[in-house]
Amino acid sequence: MSLIRLTAAKELDEMRKELDKLFENFFAPVVTRRRGYIKPEAGVITPAIEMFEKDNDVVIRAELPGAHKEDVDISIINDALTIKGEYKRSEELKAENYYLSERAYGDFSRTIELPPDVDTDKVGATLKNGILEIVFAKKEEAKAKEKKITVS
């Protein structure tokens, strides 16, 4: 039997870690709300998304590995973008024939709030190599305007 020596510094460090976890869990709903994340239905696969500005556009990319464009539905309702679809198996195999299966099959859905400066009438989407890219043009009033000032 070995003895474990406890020190006040170690106990304080453990307490700090526990408090950090507590605050992360407590404030998580606020953080996800601020990012425009809308929780999907239970049992639905949620694709990973990134949204960024590029020149005068807002680009949204979603990971949809194995999805075909025919299986993807994109819609905008009340300034929220929804991506829905289904991951289908390429062939039917019985459960007892699998050694390992880590892939997810079934419905996927993701809804995010759009920034207020996007023009929902000027939008395009492409699906290539498992990445869905949706490009929104910015509204004219949101685009950066440059004005030259002469020095006298």
Secondary structure, 3 states (H helix, E strand, C coil): CCCCCCCHHHHHHHHHHHHHHHHHHHHHHHHHHHCCEECCCCCCECCCEEEEEECCEEEEEEECCCCCHHHEEEEEECCEEEEEEEECCCCCCCHHHCCCCCCCCEEEEEEEECCCCEEEEEEEEEEECCEEEEEEEECHHHCCCCCCCCCC
